[in-house]
Amino acid sequence: MLKKAFQNKLFIGGEWVDGIAGATIPVLNPYDNSELCEIAEGRAEDIDRAVEAAKAAAPVWGRMNASDRGRLILKLADRIEECTEELIELEARDTGHPVRDARKLDVPRTAACFRYFGGMADKVEGFLPPVYPGMLNYVQREPIGVVGQIVPWNFPLMFTSWKMAPALAAGNAIVIKPSELTPLSTLRIAELMHEVGIPAGVVNVVPGYGHIAGQRLAEHPDVGKIAFTGSTATGRRVVEASAGNLKKVQLELGGKGPNIVFEDAVIPAAIGGSAFGIFHNQGQACIAGSRILLHEKIADEFLEKFAGFAKSIRLGDPLDPATEMGPLTSKMHQERVLEFSKIAVDQGGEVITGGKAPEAEALSKGCFVEPTIVKAKPGDRVAREEVFGPFATVMTFSDDDEALALANDTAYGLGSGLWTRNLPRAHKFARDIHAGMVWINCYKVVHPGSPFGGFGESGYGREMGFEVMREYTQPKSVWVNYDAQIPPHYER
């Protein structure tokens, strides 16, 4: 169960401190908009002292035996598992995630991510390029030093592990800014890190507003890399802010994922997978399968059953094990998602189901939106803009060429999926869809060993897998002249 009090201070240099300005931010429970606590607001001057602490710790952590770094990260994974029930409840209260999802997905995935990269710490290898006779050239990968990380509000616990684990395994020190809306699980992870013995200053947690704390972190001259997950619009601002010292940038941004159901799909599996793809976590996922493309031969059958499935989803208190969908994470976001239903109708679309807040009195204080399915045209705003809610836009196609054209008719390129029993077709679409991830007869499957990221306006760089170790290290080429007949230098 939860501790008696939420951690509500900044974590800098191994100590819990107030912000220099003394300002605070209220943290609300989206189920009823009651106040959970007030947290210290980190501002630019707090980012500065966090970076200073990370800068002092980086050389020690980076030169530590890699196996020792790995063991500390593995201890953290064990500690997370020991605190499973507490973290489940914390995430449910802070974000609105149903406890059933937090138990099956959020907490296990968080522990698994730290465990995977704990094992990766001593497996980052260099290589020996074949060069000139008498010359040895070896390339080694080194930590960047101080990295800044900005975590979004939709999966704060899990995304904290996606950011922290590989950066720590690679030997970097971290300043991480969780969202001011959902900071509590990241602060709890910092407490657990301190408990298992990760040295002071290696991890610093500074919640605050993006335009203040996030801006300073992105522009700070002593930060060698900034890793950001969030909207494409904010991602552009991060890139602009990073230009001062040309720091390395990693962006995981928005999406408008196509989810294609062909005429030969196993319909029950496609319905269940598509529902998970768009309604899990109330649709608040960058990889959500938000554009469902249906072959015209099965469109009516699929829609009838899919709408019935959506109507059957149980909305309720995230702490109730029977709840299948909780509230959206904030009132402002609830209003934004509901506005898209009006936009759809104004542009000639049809709301098949949902499109409004639930009428039940028990849910009236929360940030709920009913599971929504809308028919639309390819050029409609709801077919092109990221809604980031339980909001499926449905379109139809007549053949494979049209399906592929619709799938790629977007500026985004993050997740995508397709449902078919035709294996050659599946591989062809996997090759031709312009997206960083393709799921065939499944959706939203992730694993620490597989790279996660997108193309186009979905950003660049990758989370997870060995790919992310390249994101958090930099190559150094070393030349040794041990027997060259013609040394590469001037002679007098």
N, C-alpha and C positions, 0 to 999 in steps of 0.2 A: 504493500500500500504506500501511498505518498508520504513523504516526510512531513513533519509538522509545518514546515515553512518552505516556500519556494525560494531557491537561490535567486536573488534579485540585484546583485552587484556586478560590476565589471571584474573580469579575471585578467590581471596584468602582472607579469613578472612573478607568477606563483602566488599572488595575493588577491584577496577579494577587496575591492576598493570602490568608493563612490566616484561618480564622474566629477571632474574638476569644477564644472559649472553648478553641480548640485541638482540638475534637472532630472525629472523622472518621466516615465511613460507608462500609462495604464495598460495592463494585459487583460483582455476580455475572454470569457468563455463563450464561444459562438453558439452554444446550445441555447443560452438564455440571456446573453450579453451582460452577465454579471461580471464584476471585476475579480479576477484571480489574485492579482497583486500589482504593485508598481515596481518597475525595474529602473535601475540607474540608466540614464540616457548618455551614451557615449557621443562625444563631439570631436571636432578636429584635434583639439589638444590631447584628448584621450587616445585617439589613434596614434598621435605622435609618440606618446610615452609607451604604448604597446609595441610600436615598431622598434623603439629603442631597446625594449626588453628582448624582443625577438632577435634583434641584431647582435646583442651581447651573447645570446644563447646559441645562435646558429653555428658558430665554429665548433663549439664543444659537441653539440648533437651531431653535426655532420661528420666529425672525425671519430665519433664513437664506433666501436666495433659493430658492424652491421647486424651481426647475430644478436648482440645485446639490445640494439634498437628493436629488432624483431620480437625478442622475448617480452619487452615492455608492452608492445602493441598487442601481442597475444594475451598478456595478462589483462589488458583492457577489454578484449573480447570476452574473456571469462567473466570479468566483473559485470559487463553489460548483461550477460545471460543470468547472472545471479540476481540482478535487479530487474528482471523481465516484467514482473507484475507492476512494479512502481513505474517503469517507463511506459508501459501500456496505458496506465491510467493518466499519466502526465501528458502523453501525446493526445489522448482522447479529449481531455479537458482543454488543452491549449489550441488544438487544431480542428476538433470536430471529427477526427477519424473514429469510426466505430471500433470498439475494442476487439471485435472479431477480426478486423483487418490488421490492427496493430499487433495482435498476437500471432497471426499467420504470416504477416509480411513485414511490417515496419521494423519490429525489434529483431526477429531472426535475420533479416537482411542486413541490419546494422552490425550485429555481431559477426556475421559471415564476412562482411566487407573488411572489418578490422582484422579478422583471422586470416583472410586471404593475403592481405598486404603485410601482415606480420610475417608470414612465410616468404613473402617476396623480398624482404629487406636485404637479404644476403645473396640475392640471385640476379642482381643487376650487373651484367657483364659488359666489358669493353671488347675490343677486337683488334687484330693485327692485320692491317692491309698489306698486301704484297707490294713492296716499293723497290727502290734501287738496290743493286748489290752493295753489300757493306753498310747498308743503312737499316736501322730498325725503327719502325713507326708503330706506336701503340696508341689506341684511342680509348680513353676512359670517360665514364659519365660521372659528373659531379653534381651535387645539389646546387640549386640556384642560390640559396641563402635564406632570405626573408620572402615569404609569399603571402599575399593578401587573398582572402577568400570571402565571397559574399554568397550567403545561403538564402534561398527563397522561403516563402511561408508555407508552401503546399506539402512538402515532405521534410520538415526540418530535421528530424532525427536521422532518417536514412541519408539525406543529402549531406549532413554533417560528416557521416562516415565516408561517403564518396569523396568528399574534399580532403578531409584530414588524413585518412589512412594512407593513401599513396604518397602524399606530401611528406608525412612523417617517415615512412619507410625509405624514401629517397634521401632523407637526412636534412630536410628543410625545417626551419622554424616558421611558425604560423601566426598571423593575425586574422581572425575570422570574425565577420560581422553577420550574425543571424538577423533575420527580419525582426523589426520591432513588434510585429503582430504575434509571432510564435517563437520567442527566444528560449523558452524554459528548458527544452530538452537539450539544446546545445550547451547551456550553462550547466546542466546536470552532467553531461559528458565531461566537461572540464573538471568537475569535482572528482569524477571517477579516475580521470587521468592523473590528477594530483595524488589520489590514493594509491595508485599502482606504482608511483615513483618516476613518472616522466618529469624530467628536470624543469625547474622554474624557468619561465620565459620561452620555452619551446612552443607552448600553445597559449595564446592570449585571445580572450573572447570579449568583444566590445559591441554589444547591441546598440543600435541607434538608427536614425533615419538615413535613407539612402542618399539624399541630396546633401547631407552634412557629413556623416561618418563614412558612408560609402564613397562619396566623392573624394574625400581626403585620402582614403586608402588607395583608391585607383590612381591618384596623382602623386602619391608620396615618392620622393626621389630615392629612398632607401629600400623600397619594395621592388624586388626583381621580377616578380610575376603577379598578375592578378587573375584569379579564376572566378568567373561570375556565372550564376544560373539565375535566369529571370526573363523578362520580356525583351523582345528585339529592340524596342525603342530605347530602353535603358542600356542594353548592350552597346548600342552605338555611342552613348554618352561615356560609357566605361572606356571604350577605345579612344575617344577623344581625350579623356583625362589621362590616359596612360602614355600619351605621346611625349610628355616632358622628358622622361628618361628612357623612352623606347623600351619599356618593360615588356616582357613576354605576356601574351594575353590568351586566355582560354575562355571560350564562350559557349554555354549551352542555353539556347534561347527558345523561341516559340515554335509552335508546330500547328499543322492543320492536316493531320494524318489521314490518308485515304485507306479505307478498309473495304476491300472488294469482295463481293460474294457472287461467285459464278453460278451458272445454271446447274452444275454437277456437284455443288457443295453439299456436305452433310448438314442439312438445315438446322437440326437441334444444336449441333456443335457450333455452327456459325452464329446462332442467336445468343447462346451463352457466352461465347468468346467476344462477340461484338458488344454485348451488354457490359462485360468486364472492361472492355477497351474504352468505353465512354462513360460509364456510370461509377466505376471504382473511384474512391476518393472524391465523390461528387463531381467527377469530370475535371478536377483541378490537377491536370497532368499535362506536361508539354507533349508527351507521346500519345495522348488520347486519340483513339480512332474516331475522330469527330465528323469525318465525311464518309458516310456509308454509301457505297456505290453498288447497286443491285442490278443483276441481269434482269431484263424485262420479263423473262419467262418465269422467274420465281419471285418477282418483286412483290406481288400482292400477297402471296403466301407468307413470305418473310415478314412483311410489314405487319400483317395481322397478328402473327405470333410474337413478333418483337414488341409491338405496342402492348400486348397482353402481359408480356414479361415485365416491361417497364412499369406498368400500373401495379404490378404485384410486389414491387420492391418496397420493403418495410422501412419507412423513415422514422426516426425517433432519437432518443437520448443516446449519444455515443457510448455511454457507460453500460447500456443495456445489451447483453450478449445477443439478443434477438434482432437488434437494429442492423439493417443492411446498408443504409445510407444516412449519414449524419448531416449536419448543417454545412454550408459553405463557411469559409474561415473568417469572413468579416461582413458587416452590414453593407459596406460600400460595394463589395464585390457581389453580394446578392443582388443589389439594385442594378448593377451593370449587366449581369446575366439575364435578369428579367427584362431589361430594356431590349435585348436582342430578339425576344419573342415578338415585341411590337415592331421592330425593324423588319423581321421576316414577313409579317402580315402586310406591312406597308409596301413591301416590294413584290407582293403577289404570292408569297409562300403560304403553305397550309400547315397549321399546327395540328399534328395527329393526336398527340397527347401531351399533357403537362403545360409548360409555358407560364406557370404561375406559382406563387407560394402556396403551400398546403393550407387547407381551411381548418384543420384540427386545432382546437384551442390550446392543447398541450404544446404545440409547436410554434405558436404565434409570436413568442418572444425571440425565437432563434432566427438564424440566417438561412432558412431552408428554401430550396427550389425543387419542385417536383421534377422527376425524370422527364425530359422533354425530347420529342421527336418532331422534326419539321421537314416537310417537303420543300425543296427549293430548286432554283436554276443555277447553273454553274457561275454566272456573273453576279449573283446576289451577295450581299455583304456577309450573310451567315454562312455562305459557302467559301468565303475567301479570308475572313478575319477570324482570329483565334478568340473564341468565346470563353474558354477556360471554365466550363461548368458542365453540368449533366445535360448536355445539349447536343443531340445528334442531328446533323443535316443529311437528308437522304436524297440521292439522285439515281437515275437509272441509265443503263447503257444497253446497246444491242449486240455488240461484238467486242472482240479483244482489243482491236485498235482503238475503239472509242473508250474502252475502260482505261487503257494506258494513257490516252490523251487527258482524260478527266483526272486520273491520279496525279499526273505531273503538272496539272494546271494550277500551280501554286508557287508562291515565292519561297515557301518553306521546304524543308527536306529532312525531317527528323525521323519519325516512325511511320511505318506503313504495314499493311497486312493484306492477305488474300486467302480465300477459302475455295479450294478446288481439289478434285481427285485426279486431275490431269497433271502428271508430274512434269512433262516437258513444258507445259504452259507455266507451271509454278516457277521453274528455274528461269524461264525467259523473262517473266515479270520481275523476278528477283534481280536479274541483270539490268533490266531497263527502267525500273522505277528509280526516280531521282530522290533517294533518301538514304540516310546513314544506317538505317536498320529496317529489315524486312522480316515479318513473321508470316510463316506459311502454316495454315490451319491451327493458328494460335494467335495470341496478341498480348503485348506488354510483358513478355518474358525477359527477365534480366538476370545477370549473374556477375559476380565480381571478376570472373575471368574473361568476360566478353566486352569489347569496347562499346561505349555508349556515346553517341553524338550525331551531329547532322551536317547537312550541306546547306548552301544558300543562306537565307535569312534565319535559319536555325542555328547558325554559329559555326565555330571551328574549334579544333582540338577535340580530345576524347577523354571521357571519364572511364575508369576501370580497364581491366585487362592489362597486358604488358604495355599497350599503347600509352597509357597514362603515366607510366614511369618515364617515358621520353618527355612527357609534358612537364614533369617536375625535376628533370635533370638537364644538364647541358654537356655536349661532348667537348673534350679537350684532346687535341692531337699533339703527341710528344714524339720528337725525332731524336734518334741517337745514332751518331756516326761511330761505328765500331771497327770498320775496316774498309771504308770507301777509298778506291784508288784515286778518284778526283774529288777531293773535298769541296763542297759547295761554298767556297769563300774566296776572296781575292788574295793573291800571293804577291809579296814584294821581293 
